[in-house]
Amino acid sequence: MEKIESSITSAGGFTGRRMAKDRLFKYVMIFGGLSVIIAISTIFFYLAGVVSPLFMPSHMDELKPLAVPSLANQSTVHLAMEEQVEIGVRIADQGDVTFFSLLDGKPSLQEQVPLPESVRATSFAAGDLRKRAMAFGLADGRLLLLKDDYKVTFTQDPKDPTKDIRSIAPGLVYPLGTDALVVDDAGQPLKRLAIQHDEEGTTAVAQTGDDRLLLAYFTSESDFAGESVTTERAAVHELPRLKGEIDQILLEVKQRDLYVVHGGRFVSHFDVQNKDEPSLKQTVAVVPEGERVTAAALLSGGFSLVLGTDKGHLVQWFQVRDANNKNTLTRIREFKPMDGPIALVAPEHARKGFVAADDKGGVNLYYATSERLLVERATGAAPARLAAFAPRANAVLLETTQGEIRSAHIENEYPEISFGSLWGKVWYESYEQPDYIWQSAAANSDFEPKFSVAPLTFGTLKAAFYAMMVAVPLAVLGAIFAAYFMSPKMRSVVKPSIEIMEALPTVILGFLAGLWLAPFVDNNLAGTLLAIFLLPFSFVITAWVWHRLPGQLIKNLGPGWEAALLVPVIILVIWGAVSLGHPVEAAFFNGDMPRWVSNELGWSYEQRNSLVVGIAMGFAAIPIIFSIAEDAIFSVPRHLTSGSLALGATTWQTLFNVVLLTASPGIFSAIMVGFGRAIGETMIVLMATGNTAVMDMSIFTGFRTLSANIGVEMPEAAVGSTHYLLLFFSALVLFIFTFFINTLAELVRQRLREKYSSL
């Protein structure tokens, strides 16, 4: 009796320790599971937090009046601000220039433009906002060029030696000297004027008092010390007369294209690149009859023309190359209209944004590329007649018809981003039609950044699709054979060998694919396609031959070793296909199949294409799919297969109706894990494809994936820029996509498990 009690006590002790261990591991597993959930949630919320500024609405403060002294017997013709948004400038029509504080409107400097004595200014024009060139047209047919200039200096703060005090000294400079330049030899007043100036030369287009349209081109040279400038008029031409009254003259920044708004509804385009032979290219009716153009401006870069009408409509036009290889002014997009006739359109300095105002006091902020109305404001009094952006587009300055100057701060960091610009087709400047484009870098700010993530997402799915086309048949069928048919001895060699492939760095596969496989496929394209086509048939023929061999020979080899016989067959077929490739190319494809594909079929062909990536990524995904699927099939209880065979089912019937159904959750999980592996792959697609962000399903073209794009462009992205945040957005899209796919896969797997758990 004592022995029995002792045994029970001892057993109870072991049971207690076991239960304590069970509870410990239960809490450890709970902690681990919660940690995974917390980690995934943290990643998601971090990415969402970084990306969220892209989708925050733009903001503009209320337009507050500045107490700038009013002008006497003059009117304002131009407003501007310096980069730090501390000093503004107002230029009057007879040359009075007032620099004033943007905080309180107090004048800091007043200057008078040295117009020729007893000669009135009859017109004014401002050139490219970034170059700050301006000109007064004079009553005697001459013009005077000037710029507003701001010298920034730093002095040590006497109160704190570690800090500096910034000082900005405004002033005027005269790039071509203070002598007026002759535009019209007849001495007629210059009624309207357009000007552009750079280091190579200065172009002026003027409408004279007798309604002639003159083009003048000036060149200049500075002396060695840079103290004096010699200017020469290199060309002057009278342009053809246009129908109707000229309303506005617009000269683009590179001095190549001239647009004249005339007759209320027409725009004429002149090619003035050759100053000796300017030519009229076309005249287009930009608004329907009964509607008039009341305001026009060229957006930054000079490609796009924004027109406002007396019906409150705002429309963007730019040149598009047509089927005859001719540039034609084309209506691109229309923006949300305003309540009254458009009084002004003022562009940003370096982006495709602009401000528009109507005669009812409305002031709207737009962005062209994303086709967005960003902000709606009102002057609250008289309508605006002039407006100007700060160089960084973070403030706007305007003057009303009553001479009151108002200003407002703007928060508008990412206006180019919208759902349509990210996922839809956008008609970019100089493109023949709307398209999905990712082109994050440009030579300068004249060009629109193109941030469509659609081709990157498409490339990610395309890469995964071709990889799975290669990996799934080979991995799943190989797993079936290894788990169900292969001899144990051979399986003990094959399974570890394939699983070791999982540890192979993908950069090695990418290196081999890019530097060896891609050139090989390019030089043997016909042979490669023949091999892909002939291999399945060779397996069937080999199986038929195998079953026609004498039974004693088959018995001597032993069951489960049949796959070993396929190795020499595969080698032989690939060698034969590659050997036949060049004769086939010579006979049917003019000796060069890649060129034949491009020239005859009209398909794009790239050496580093989807075929190469599909093969390389397929081999990267095969080990993980094979390993999981083989374990699932091998783990099917033996009593199920034995029972099926005992009931008279054949081996293949047992495989299809028992084994695969029971293992289907594991096989499905293997495929989805492999799919996730292909979706997130970076190094192979980075090295083995051309990284071209195109939407083309062709097997002969490359692509760019989300992950590869992040890897390529993150080092060059400026922190906080639109480009930088969109790379994080790409990571978020990839995260959400893989999370959705994995969740869907888990639901399907659970459904399969419940459905076949009774087997």
C-alpha positions in Angstrom: 0.0 0.0 0.0 2.8 2.4 0.9 4.5 1.6 -2.5 1.3 2.4 -4.4 0.9 5.8 -2.6 4.5 6.6 -3.2 4.1 5.9 -6.9 0.9 8.0 -7.1 2.8 10.9 -5.3 5.7 10.6 -7.6 3.4 10.5 -10.7 1.6 13.6 -9.4 4.9 15.4 -9.1 5.8 14.7 -12.7 2.3 15.7 -13.8 2.5 18.9 -11.9 5.8 19.8 -13.5 4.5 18.9 -16.9 1.4 21.1 -16.4 3.7 23.9 -15.3 5.7 23.5 -18.5 2.5 23.4 -20.5 1.3 26.6 -19.0 4.7 28.2 -19.5 4.9 27.3 -23.1 1.3 28.4 -23.5 2.1 31.9 -22.4 5.3 31.9 -24.4 3.3 31.0 -27.5 0.7 33.7 -26.7 3.5 36.2 -26.2 5.2 35.2 -29.5 1.9 35.4 -31.4 1.0 38.8 -30.0 4.6 40.0 -30.7 4.2 39.0 -34.4 0.8 40.8 -34.6 2.3 43.9 -32.8 5.3 43.9 -35.1 3.2 43.6 -38.3 0.8 46.3 -37.0 3.8 48.6 -36.2 5.2 48.2 -39.7 1.8 49.0 -41.2 1.2 52.1 -39.0 4.8 53.3 -39.5 4.5 53.1 -43.3 1.0 54.6 -43.2 2.3 57.4 -41.0 5.2 58.2 -43.4 2.9 58.2 -46.4 0.0 60.1 -44.9 1.3 63.6 -45.8 1.0 62.7 -49.5 -2.8 62.6 -49.1 -3.3 65.5 -46.7 -5.3 68.4 -48.3 -3.5 71.5 -49.3 -4.0 74.6 -47.2 -3.9 78.3 -47.9 -4.4 80.9 -45.2 -7.0 83.7 -45.5 -5.8 86.5 -47.8 -4.7 89.2 -45.4 -4.2 92.8 -46.4 -0.8 94.5 -46.2 -0.4 98.2 -45.5 1.7 99.0 -48.5 1.4 102.7 -49.5 -0.8 103.2 -52.5 0.5 104.5 -55.8 -0.1 108.0 -57.0 -1.1 108.4 -60.7 0.3 105.0 -61.5 -0.9 101.4 -61.6 0.9 98.2 -60.6 2.1 96.0 -63.5 4.0 93.3 -61.6 4.3 91.7 -58.2 7.0 89.3 -56.9 8.6 87.9 -53.8 12.1 86.7 -52.8 12.7 83.1 -51.8 12.6 83.6 -48.0 9.2 85.2 -48.2 10.4 88.3 -46.3 10.4 90.9 -49.0 7.9 91.6 -51.8 8.3 94.0 -54.7 5.7 96.0 -56.6 6.5 97.6 -60.0 4.4 100.4 -61.3 3.7 101.2 -64.9 6.0 104.2 -65.1 9.0 102.6 -63.4 8.4 103.2 -59.7 9.7 100.1 -57.8 8.8 99.5 -54.1 10.4 96.8 -52.0 8.3 96.1 -48.9 8.1 93.8 -45.9 5.7 90.9 -46.3 5.1 91.0 -42.6 3.6 94.5 -42.2 3.8 96.0 -45.7 6.3 98.6 -44.6 8.5 99.8 -47.6 12.2 98.9 -47.2 13.5 100.4 -50.5 12.1 102.5 -53.3 13.8 102.9 -56.7 13.0 104.5 -60.0 13.8 102.6 -63.2 16.0 104.9 -65.4 13.6 105.3 -68.3 14.9 107.6 -71.0 14.1 111.2 -70.4 10.7 112.4 -71.6 9.8 108.9 -72.8 6.8 107.1 -71.3 6.5 103.4 -70.7 3.7 101.9 -72.7 3.9 98.2 -71.8 5.5 95.8 -69.4 6.5 92.1 -69.6 7.9 89.6 -67.2 9.9 86.6 -68.5 10.6 83.3 -66.8 9.9 83.7 -63.1 13.0 81.9 -62.0 15.3 84.2 -64.0 13.4 87.3 -62.9 13.9 89.1 -66.2 11.5 92.0 -66.9 11.2 94.7 -69.4 9.4 98.0 -70.0 8.2 98.7 -73.6 8.6 102.4 -74.4 6.7 104.9 -76.5 9.6 105.3 -78.9 9.8 101.7 -79.9 12.6 100.7 -77.5 12.7 98.5 -74.4 14.6 98.4 -71.1 15.5 95.1 -69.5 15.9 94.8 -65.7 15.8 92.3 -62.8 15.0 92.4 -59.2 17.9 91.1 -57.1 18.3 90.1 -53.5 21.7 89.8 -51.8 21.7 87.7 -48.7 24.4 88.3 -46.0 24.9 86.8 -42.6 26.4 88.6 -39.6 27.1 87.3 -36.1 24.4 87.8 -33.6 25.9 90.0 -30.8 23.6 88.4 -28.3 24.5 84.9 -29.2 27.9 84.3 -31.0 26.8 80.8 -32.0 24.0 82.2 -34.3 24.0 84.4 -37.4 21.6 87.1 -38.4 20.4 87.0 -42.0 20.0 90.2 -43.9 18.4 90.6 -47.3 19.3 93.6 -49.4 16.9 94.2 -52.3 17.7 96.1 -55.5 17.5 96.3 -59.2 20.1 95.1 -61.8 20.3 95.8 -65.5 21.7 92.7 -67.4 22.0 94.6 -70.7 22.9 98.0 -69.3 20.7 101.0 -68.7 20.5 102.0 -72.3 17.2 101.2 -74.0 17.3 98.7 -76.9 15.6 99.5 -80.2 12.9 97.1 -81.2 11.0 99.1 -83.8 13.1 101.2 -86.1 9.9 103.2 -87.0 9.7 104.4 -83.4 6.1 103.3 -82.8 5.0 102.7 -79.2 5.2 99.1 -78.0 1.6 98.4 -76.9 2.2 94.8 -75.9 5.4 93.0 -75.0 6.8 89.5 -74.3 10.4 89.0 -73.2 12.8 86.1 -72.3 16.4 86.5 -71.4 19.3 84.1 -70.7 23.0 84.0 -71.1 22.8 83.2 -74.8 20.5 86.0 -75.8 17.4 88.0 -75.3 14.2 87.6 -77.4 11.5 90.3 -77.4 8.1 90.2 -79.2 6.2 93.4 -79.4 2.9 94.7 -80.8 3.5 98.3 -82.0 1.1 101.2 -82.0 0.2 100.5 -85.7 -0.5 96.8 -84.9 2.6 95.3 -86.4 4.0 92.2 -84.6 7.8 92.4 -84.3 10.3 89.8 -83.2 13.7 91.2 -82.1 16.7 89.2 -80.9 19.6 90.6 -79.0 23.0 89.2 -78.2 25.4 90.7 -75.6 29.0 90.5 -74.5 30.6 91.5 -71.3 34.1 92.9 -71.0 36.8 90.9 -69.1 36.1 92.6 -65.8 32.3 92.2 -66.3 31.7 95.9 -65.7 30.3 96.9 -69.1 28.0 95.1 -71.5 27.9 95.5 -75.3 24.5 94.6 -76.8 23.7 94.1 -80.4 20.4 93.5 -82.2 21.1 90.3 -84.1 17.7 90.0 -85.8 14.4 91.8 -86.2 11.4 90.5 -88.2 7.8 91.5 -88.7 5.5 88.5 -88.1 2.4 87.9 -90.2 -0.7 89.8 -89.2 -3.3 87.9 -87.3 -7.1 88.0 -87.4 -8.7 90.2 -84.8 -7.2 92.2 -81.9 -4.2 90.8 -80.2 -5.1 90.1 -76.5 -1.9 88.6 -75.1 1.6 87.6 -76.2 3.4 84.6 -74.6 7.0 83.6 -75.2 8.2 80.3 -73.7 11.4 80.3 -71.6 13.7 78.6 -74.2 12.8 81.2 -76.8 11.6 78.7 -79.3 7.8 79.0 -79.3 5.6 82.0 -79.4 1.9 82.0 -78.6 -0.4 84.9 -79.5 -3.9 85.1 -78.2 -6.1 87.1 -80.6 -9.6 87.6 -81.8 -11.0 86.6 -78.5 -10.9 82.9 -79.1 -7.8 82.1 -81.2 -4.2 81.1 -80.4 -1.6 81.3 -83.1 1.7 79.3 -82.6 4.9 80.6 -84.1 8.2 78.7 -84.3 10.8 81.3 -83.4 13.7 79.0 -82.7 15.5 80.2 -85.9 15.4 84.0 -85.2 16.2 84.7 -88.9 13.2 82.7 -90.2 10.3 82.7 -87.7 7.3 80.9 -89.0 3.6 80.6 -88.2 2.8 76.9 -87.5 -0.9 77.0 -86.8 -3.9 78.9 -85.6 -6.4 77.1 -83.3 -9.8 78.1 -82.0 -9.3 77.3 -78.4 -12.9 78.2 -77.2 -16.2 77.8 -78.9 -18.1 80.7 -80.5 -19.7 82.9 -78.0 -16.9 82.5 -75.5 -13.8 84.6 -75.1 -10.3 84.1 -73.6 -9.9 86.5 -70.8 -6.6 85.3 -69.2 -3.7 83.1 -70.3 -0.3 82.0 -68.9 2.4 79.5 -69.7 3.1 77.0 -66.9 6.6 76.4 -65.6 8.8 75.1 -68.4 6.8 76.8 -71.1 5.2 73.7 -72.6 1.6 74.1 -71.3 -0.8 76.9 -72.0 -3.5 77.6 -69.5 -6.5 79.6 -70.7 -9.3 81.2 -68.7 -12.5 82.3 -70.4 -15.4 84.7 -69.7 -17.5 81.7 -68.8 -15.2 80.8 -65.9 -13.6 77.8 -67.7 -10.0 76.9 -67.3 -8.4 74.7 -69.9 -4.8 73.3 -70.4 -3.4 73.0 -73.9 0.0 71.9 -75.2 1.7 70.6 -78.3 1.2 66.9 -79.2 2.9 65.1 -82.0 0.3 63.7 -84.4 0.3 60.8 -86.9 2.1 63.0 -89.5 4.9 63.7 -87.0 3.8 67.3 -86.6 3.3 69.1 -83.4 -0.3 70.3 -82.9 -1.8 72.3 -80.1 -4.2 70.0 -78.3 -6.8 70.5 -75.6 -5.6 68.3 -72.8 -7.7 68.8 -69.7 -10.3 71.1 -68.2 -10.3 72.2 -64.5 -13.2 72.9 -62.2 -14.7 76.2 -63.4 -15.0 79.3 -61.4 -18.1 81.4 -60.7 -17.2 84.4 -62.9 -15.0 85.4 -65.9 -11.4 84.5 -65.3 -9.4 87.7 -64.5 -5.9 86.3 -64.1 -3.9 83.1 -64.3 -0.5 83.1 -62.5 1.8 80.1 -62.6 4.2 78.7 -60.0 8.0 79.2 -60.5 9.0 75.5 -60.8 5.9 73.3 -60.7 2.8 72.8 -62.8 0.6 74.7 -60.3 -1.2 78.0 -60.9 -3.6 80.4 -59.2 -6.7 81.7 -61.0 -9.0 84.5 -60.0 -12.4 85.6 -61.3 -14.1 88.9 -61.3 -16.3 88.0 -58.4 -13.4 87.8 -55.9 -12.7 84.1 -56.1 -9.1 82.9 -55.8 -8.5 79.2 -56.6 -5.3 77.2 -56.4 -4.9 74.4 -59.1 -2.4 71.8 -60.1 -2.3 70.7 -63.7 -0.7 67.2 -63.7 -3.1 65.8 -61.1 -6.0 67.9 -62.5 -6.8 69.0 -59.0 -8.5 72.0 -57.5 -6.5 72.3 -54.3 -7.9 75.3 -52.5 -10.8 77.8 -52.9 -10.5 81.2 -51.3 -11.9 84.7 -51.8 -10.6 88.2 -51.5 -13.6 89.2 -49.5 -13.7 92.5 -51.4 -12.7 93.7 -54.8 -11.5 90.9 -57.3 -7.8 90.3 -57.8 -6.1 91.7 -60.9 -2.5 90.6 -60.3 -1.0 87.6 -58.5 2.5 86.1 -57.9 3.8 83.0 -56.1 6.9 82.8 -53.9 9.7 80.9 -55.6 9.0 77.9 -53.3 5.2 78.2 -53.9 4.7 78.5 -50.2 3.0 82.0 -50.4 1.0 84.0 -52.8 0.8 87.8 -53.2 -2.0 89.6 -55.1 -3.4 93.0 -55.7 -7.1 93.8 -56.1 -8.8 96.1 -58.5 -8.9 98.7 -55.6 -5.1 98.7 -55.3 -5.1 96.7 -52.1 -2.3 94.2 -51.7 -3.0 90.9 -49.9 -0.9 87.8 -49.1 -1.4 84.3 -47.8 0.8 81.5 -46.6 0.4 78.1 -48.5 1.1 74.6 -47.4 1.1 72.6 -50.6 4.0 70.1 -50.6 2.6 67.3 -52.7 0.0 68.7 -55.2 1.0 66.3 -57.9 -0.4 63.3 -56.0 -4.0 62.1 -56.5 -5.7 58.7 -56.9 -5.9 59.4 -60.7 -2.2 60.3 -61.1 -1.1 57.2 -59.1 -3.3 54.6 -60.7 -4.8 56.1 -63.8 -3.5 57.2 -67.2 -2.2 60.8 -67.2 -1.5 62.9 -70.2 2.0 64.4 -69.6 3.6 67.2 -71.5 5.2 66.2 -74.8 3.5 62.7 -74.7 1.3 61.7 -77.6 -1.5 60.3 -75.4 -2.3 59.6 -71.8 -0.3 56.7 -70.3 1.0 55.0 -67.2 4.4 56.4 -66.6 6.9 56.1 -63.7 9.8 58.5 -64.3 10.8 60.0 -61.0 13.9 61.9 -62.1 14.2 64.7 -64.7 17.0 66.9 -65.9 15.3 70.0 -64.5 12.0 71.2 -63.2 10.7 72.1 -66.6 9.6 68.5 -66.9 6.8 66.9 -65.0 7.7 64.2 -62.5 5.7 61.1 -63.4 4.6 59.0 -60.5 2.3 56.3 -61.6 2.6 53.2 -59.5 0.4 51.2 -61.8 3.3 50.0 -64.0 5.3 49.0 -60.9 2.4 47.0 -59.5 1.8 45.5 -62.9 5.5 44.5 -63.1 5.4 42.9 -59.7 2.4 40.8 -60.7 4.0 40.0 -64.1 7.2 38.8 -62.4 5.3 36.6 -60.0 3.1 35.2 -62.8 6.0 34.1 -65.0 7.9 32.8 -61.9 5.0 30.7 -60.9 4.5 29.4 -64.4 8.0 27.9 -64.1 8.0 27.0 -60.4 4.5 25.5 -59.7 4.5 22.7 -62.2 8.1 21.6 -61.5 7.8 22.0 -57.7 4.4 20.4 -57.1 4.8 17.6 -59.6 8.3 16.9 -58.2 6.9 16.9 -54.7 4.2 14.5 -55.6 6.7 12.1 -57.2 9.2 12.5 -54.3 6.6 11.9 -51.6 4.5 9.2 -53.2 6.6 7.3 -55.9 10.3 7.9 -55.2 12.3 5.3 -53.5 13.3 6.1 -49.9 17.0 6.0 -50.7 16.7 8.4 -53.6 14.3 10.7 -51.6 17.0 10.9 -48.9 19.3 12.5 -51.4 16.9 14.6 -53.5 14.9 16.3 -50.7 17.9 17.6 -48.8 19.5 18.7 -52.0 16.5 20.8 -53.1 16.0 22.2 -49.6 19.7 23.3 -49.6 18.8 25.4 -52.7 16.7 27.6 -50.4 19.8 28.9 -48.7 21.3 30.0 -52.1 21.4 33.8 -52.0 19.1 35.3 -54.7 21.9 37.7 -55.6 23.8 34.7 -57.0 20.8 33.7 -59.1 20.4 37.3 -60.3 24.0 37.6 -61.1 23.9 34.4 -63.2 20.6 35.3 -64.8 21.8 38.8 -65.8 25.4 38.0 -66.9 25.0 34.4 -68.2 21.4 33.3 -68.8 20.2 36.5 -70.5 23.0 36.6 -73.1 22.6 32.8 -73.6 18.8 33.1 -74.2 19.3 36.1 -76.5 21.8 34.2 -78.6 19.7 31.0 -78.6 16.2 32.3 -78.4 14.7 29.7 -80.8 16.5 26.9 -79.1 15.3 28.0 -75.7 11.7 28.2 -76.8 12.1 24.8 -78.5 13.5 23.3 -75.3 10.5 24.7 -73.3 8.1 23.3 -75.8 9.8 19.9 -76.3 10.6 19.0 -72.7 7.0 18.0 -71.7 6.6 15.8 -74.8 9.9 14.2 -74.1 8.7 13.2 -70.6 5.6 11.6 -72.2 7.6 9.8 -74.8 10.1 8.6 -72.2 7.3 7.2 -70.1 5.8 5.4 -73.1 9.2 3.9 -74.0 9.8 2.9 -70.3 6.6 0.9 -70.3 7.5 -0.9 -73.5 10.8 -2.1 -72.1 11.1 -5.8 -70.9 9.6 -6.3 -67.5 12.8 -7.9 -66.1 14.8 -4.7 -66.9 12.2 -2.6 -65.1 12.2 -5.0 -62.2 16.1 -4.9 -61.9 16.0 -1.1 -61.8 13.6 -1.1 -58.9 10.5 1.0 -58.2 10.9 4.7 -57.5 14.1 5.2 -59.5 12.4 6.2 -62.8 13.1 9.9 -62.3 16.8 9.2 -62.5 16.3 8.1 -66.1 14.9 11.5 -67.0 18.1 13.3 -66.2 20.0 12.3 -69.3 16.8 12.8 -71.3 16.5 16.4 -70.1 20.1 17.1 -70.9 19.8 15.5 -74.3 16.6 17.4 -75.2 18.0 20.8 -74.1 21.2 20.1 -76.1 19.3 19.0 -79.1 16.9 22.1 -78.9 19.8 24.5 -78.6 21.6 22.8 -81.5 18.5 23.0 -83.7 17.9 26.6 -82.7 20.3 28.3 -85.1 19.2 26.3 -88.2 15.6 27.0 -87.3 16.4 30.7 -87.0 18.2 30.7 -90.3 15.3 28.9 -92.0 12.3 30.7 -90.6 13.4 33.9 -88.8 16.1 35.4 -91.2 18.9 34.1 -89.0 18.0 36.4 -86.1 14.8 35.6 -84.1 15.0 38.6 -81.7 15.2 41.0 -84.6 12.5 39.2 -86.4 10.2 39.5 -83.4 10.8 43.2 -83.3 10.6 43.9 -87.1 8.0 41.4 -88.3 5.7 41.1 -85.3 6.2 44.6 -84.0 6.8 43.3 -80.5 9.4 45.0 -78.3 12.3 42.8 -77.5 14.8 43.2 -74.6 17.7 41.0 -73.8 16.9 41.0 -70.1 13.3 40.0 -70.4 10.4 38.3 -68.6 11.5 34.9 -69.9 14.9 35.2 -68.2 13.4 36.5 -65.0 10.7 33.8 -65.0 13.3 31.0 -65.3 15.6 32.6 -62.6 12.8 33.4 -60.2 11.2 30.1 -60.8 14.3 28.3 -59.6 14.3 30.6 -56.6 10.7 29.7 -55.7 10.9 25.9 -56.5 12.7 24.8 -53.3 10.2 26.4 -50.9 7.2 25.2 -52.8 8.7 21.7 -53.2 9.6 21.4 -49.5 6.2 22.4 -48.1 4.2 20.5 -50.7 6.4 17.3 -50.3 6.0 17.4 -46.5 2.2 17.8 -46.9 1.9 14.9 -49.3 4.3 12.6 -47.3 2.4 13.4 -44.1 -0.8 11.9 -45.5 -1.6 9.0 -43.1 -0.6 5.6 -44.5 -3.8 4.0 -43.4 -5.7 6.2 -45.9 -3.6 5.1 -48.8 -3.5 1.5 -47.7 -7.3 1.5 -47.3 -7.8 2.9 -50.7 -5.5 0.4 -52.3 -7.2 -2.4 -50.3 -10.6 -1.4 -51.7 -9.3 -1.9 -55.2 -8.2 1.6 -56.2 -5.2 2.0 -58.4 -2.1 3.9 -57.3 -3.1 6.9 -59.4 -6.7 6.8 -58.2 -5.5 6.8 -54.7 -3.2 9.7 -55.5 -5.9 11.9 -57.0 -8.8 11.0 -54.8 -7.2 10.5 -51.4 -3.6 11.8 -51.2 -3.9 15.1 -53.1 -7.3 16.0 -51.5 -5.9 15.3 -48.0 -2.7 17.2 -48.7 -4.4 20.0 -50.6 -4.3 22.6 -47.7 -0.5 22.0 -47.5 0.0 22.2 -51.3 -2.1 25.3 -51.5 0.0 26.9 -48.7 3.2 25.9 -50.5 2.0 27.7 -53.7 0.9 30.8 -51.8 4.2 30.9 -49.9 6.1 30.6 -53.2 3.8 33.3 -54.7 4.7 35.6 -51.8 8.4 34.8 -52.3 8.1 35.9 -56.0 6.1 39.0 -55.1 8.8 40.3 -52.7 11.8 39.3 -54.7 14.3 42.1 -55.3 17.7 41.1 -56.4 16.8 38.8 -59.3 14.5 41.3 -60.9 17.0 44.0 -60.2 19.8 42.2 -62.0 18.0 40.1 -64.6 15.6 42.6 -66.2 16.0 46.0 -67.8 14.0 47.6 -64.9 11.8 49.4 -67.5 8.5 50.5 -65.9 6.2 49.4 -68.8 2.8 47.7 -68.9 3.3 45.0 -71.4 2.5 41.3 -70.8 4.9 40.2 -73.5 7.4 37.6 -72.4 10.1 39.4 -74.5 9.9 42.7 -72.5 11.2 43.6 -69.1 9.4 45.3 -66.3 10.1 47.0 -62.9 8.7 45.7 -59.7 7.8 47.6 -56.5 10.5 46.0 -54.5 13.2 46.6 -57.2 12.1 50.2 -57.6 12.6 50.8 -53.9 16.0 49.2 -54.0 17.1 51.2 -57.0 15.7 54.7 -56.1 15.7 54.9 -52.4 19.4 56.0 -52.2 18.9 58.9 -54.6 15.5 60.1 -53.2 15.6 63.4 -51.2 14.3 62.8 -47.7 10.8 64.3 -47.4 10.3 64.7 -51.2 7.3 63.4 -53.1 9.6 60.8 -54.6 10.8 59.7 -51.2 7.3 59.3 -49.8 6.1 57.5 -52.8 8.8 54.8 -52.3 7.4 54.3 -48.9 3.9 54.2 -50.5 5.2 51.5 -52.8 6.3 49.5 -49.7 2.9 50.0 -48.2 1.2 48.8 -51.4 3.5 45.7 -51.3 2.7 45.2 -47.6 -1.1 45.4 -48.1 -1.0 43.2 -51.2 1.0 40.4 -49.5 -1.1 40.7 -46.3 -4.3 40.4 -48.4 -2.9 37.5 -50.4 -1.8 35.7 -47.3 -5.1 36.3 -45.5 -7.0 35.0 -48.5 -4.7 32.0 -48.7 -5.2 31.2 -45.0 -9.0 31.3 -45.5 -8.8 29.0 -48.4 -6.5 26.6 -46.6 -8.7 26.4 -43.6 -11.7 25.8 -45.9 -9.8 22.9 -47.6 -8.7 21.5 -44.2 -12.3 21.5 -42.9 -13.6 20.0 -46.1 -11.2 17.1 -46.3 -10.5 16.6 -42.6 -12.9 13.7 -42.5 -10.8 11.6 -44.9 
